[in-house]
Each structure stands twice: as C-alpha cells, then as structure tokens.
C-alpha cells in the first residue's frame, strides 16, 4: 500500500472548519472562497478514504473518522508552526490572548508567562485570570486563544493535553473543625470545580456543612483559611505556609481528582502562539507529573 501524506494546508482547512463550525467562516479566515474550502475538504476525505465532516443544522460535526483525525491534525499543525517559527523567523501578528485559572495562574503559570514575555519581547500577550468555566466559555466564543482550566473530563473541543490533580482538605494550622455541627466551608462561587468537589463529597458522606466564606479570588480564599474561618480544598501549587493538610481521621470525605486541561484554538494561532503553548505545557507537566 502506497504511503499517504496529508498536506498541512488540507489539515489546516479541516481544523479551521471544525473550530469555527462553518465553511463560510473558515473561508473568510483562510482567505479563500467557500467552494475552494469545500474542494480541499473533499480532497482530504479522498486521501483518508472516508467522510470527516457532516452538516448538522446550521453548523458541522465530526464523523467517527473525523474524531479520530482531529487530534492528530492539530498536533501536526502545531509541530509544523513551531518549526516554521524556529527556522523561518517569527514575527508577532496581533495579540495572543491567554486565560489562566485563578489558582494556577497566580502561583505557577503567571511566572511562566512573565519569563516568556521577558525572553521573547516581540510576543504581545493579554492575560486574563478567571474561573475555569468562564475561561473555557471565552475560548469557545473566540475571546481567548489559549486557556488552562479545570473541566469535567472526557473529550473536549480545543483540548490539547490534560492532567489529573488530587485536591486535599486544608485548614489553618492548629484549627480543628471535626466536632462542628455544620462544617464551615470556604469556597469559590457556584460553578467552580473545587466547590463542586467539596460539596458533592460532603453530601455523599452525609456530613452537614455550610458556606462560611465565598470569593472568586484565590488570595482571599487562602487568607480566609489562614484566618481560621473554615476548611477548604487546595492543590499543591496553592498551599501556603501556615496551612495544614487535614488527614482522613478528621472525618472528611475523600475528594475526587481534578481534570486540568490545556486548551487552544488552532485557527488564527500564530507561530509564536505555539511556542507559548509548548512552554505552558512543559511548566504544567513538571508541576503535575
């Protein structure tokens, strides 16, 4: 059987159509006509030997073979664009919009991105810290190019790499809430995965609880724990001096692991954007594995 080569031009068209969910919009972004986009998709499907995309309402959806190819296509394009930036020269084109979760963004990834900006001053970045749910929603709305966030698990659009992180119960050193009739819980607002992990575990265990303090900011969450207001859940990167991990004998239920994902939009991501994605991936991999 003859070897099949998949041209990056066809793969870029495929990924763009899926990301924007429209042949027309993909044509606008790639500077081609809609018939040209359709012909490129037909050529790619001929090379693969199966349909990759089907129309669904006003948008498009992946077929089973398309699902199998999309991850490989994104990775091929990423490696191609990194190589182009390294050997062909890299010029910034627009602003790279990056979303970081409030927990990992402050302690770990913010310093990573600061280092990137210092080492590569030609890269113009716009960094947004927010709840993971809001960041992933912004990515889908094309308000961000790259995002790190907690997600429920399973296949997700724009997901490049994922890690598992185990949250632990914490309190101020010396604090003991084991005899509290209602466990005072410090949490982010509704929609935060940390909050869901805690409340779901407490409900399953039949442990009475109440929200004693709520804030969207990790700094205020940490300070509330240090002040002895209640207990909360944190991961390694967000632990501070003066906090203690609570052992199982304190009567608190085990917490389910967190899914941490690195997401990015292939469409419109310049070569230097792939370098930033790679640097973020290395930082997370070192911290979480």
C-alpha positions, 0 to 999 in steps of 0.5 A, spaced: 500 500 500 502 506 497 504 511 503 499 517 504 501 524 506 496 529 508 498 536 506 498 541 512 494 546 508 488 540 507 489 539 515 489 546 516 482 547 512 479 541 516 481 544 523 479 551 521 472 548 519 471 544 525 473 550 530 469 555 527 463 550 525 462 553 518 465 553 511 463 560 510 467 562 516 473 558 515 473 561 508 473 568 510 479 566 515 483 562 510 482 567 505 479 563 500 472 562 497 467 557 500 467 552 494 475 552 494 474 550 502 469 545 500 474 542 494 480 541 499 475 538 504 473 533 499 480 532 497 482 530 504 476 525 505 479 522 498 486 521 501 483 518 508 478 514 504 472 516 508 467 522 510 470 527 516 465 532 516 457 532 516 452 538 516 448 538 522 443 544 522 446 550 521 453 548 523 458 541 522 460 535 526 465 530 526 464 523 523 467 517 527 473 518 522 473 525 523 474 524 531 479 520 530 483 525 525 482 531 529 487 530 534 492 528 530 491 534 525 492 539 530 498 536 533 501 536 526 499 543 525 502 545 531 509 541 530 509 544 523 508 552 526 513 551 531 518 549 526 516 554 521 517 559 527 524 556 529 527 556 522 523 561 518 523 567 523 517 569 527 514 575 527 508 577 532 501 578 528 496 581 533 495 579 540 495 572 543 490 572 548 491 567 554 486 565 560 489 562 566 485 559 572 485 563 578 489 558 582 494 556 577 495 562 574 497 566 580 502 561 583 505 557 577 503 559 570 503 567 571 511 566 572 511 562 566 508 567 562 512 573 565 519 569 563 516 568 556 514 575 555 521 577 558 525 572 553 521 573 547 519 581 547 516 581 540 510 576 543 504 581 545 500 577 550 493 579 554 492 575 560 486 574 563 485 570 570 478 567 571 474 561 573 475 555 569 468 555 566 468 562 564 475 561 561 473 555 557 466 559 555 471 565 552 475 560 548 469 557 545 466 564 543 473 566 540 475 571 546 481 567 548 486 563 544 489 559 549 486 557 556 488 552 562 482 550 566 479 545 570 473 541 566 469 535 567 473 530 563 472 526 557 473 529 550 473 536 549 473 541 543 480 545 543 483 540 548 490 539 547 493 535 553 490 534 560 492 532 567 489 529 573 490 533 580 488 530 587 485 536 591 486 535 599 482 538 605 486 544 608 485 548 614 489 553 618 494 550 622 492 548 629 484 549 627 480 543 628 473 543 625 471 535 626 466 536 632 462 542 628 455 541 627 455 544 620 462 544 617 464 551 615 466 551 608 470 556 604 469 556 597 469 559 590 462 561 587 457 556 584 460 553 578 467 552 580 470 545 580 473 545 587 466 547 590 463 542 586 468 537 589 467 539 596 460 539 596 458 533 592 463 529 597 460 532 603 453 530 601 455 523 599 458 522 606 452 525 609 456 530 613 452 537 614 456 543 612 455 550 610 458 556 606 462 560 611 466 564 606 465 565 598 470 569 593 472 568 586 479 570 588 484 565 590 488 570 595 482 571 599 480 564 599 487 562 602 487 568 607 480 566 609 483 559 611 489 562 614 484 566 618 481 560 621 474 561 618 473 554 615 476 548 611 477 548 604 480 544 598 487 546 595 492 543 590 499 543 591 501 549 587 496 553 592 498 551 599 501 556 603 505 556 609 501 556 615 496 551 612 495 544 614 493 538 610 487 535 614 488 527 614 482 522 613 481 521 621 478 528 621 472 525 618 472 528 611 470 525 605 475 523 600 475 528 594 475 526 587 481 528 582 481 534 578 481 534 570 486 540 568 486 541 561 490 545 556 486 548 551 487 552 544 484 554 538 488 552 532 485 557 527 488 564 527 494 561 532 500 564 530 507 561 530 509 564 536 502 562 539 505 555 539 511 556 542 507 559 548 503 553 548 509 548 548 512 552 554 505 552 558 505 545 557 512 543 559 511 548 566 504 544 567 507 537 566 513 538 571 508 541 576 503 535 575 507 529 573 
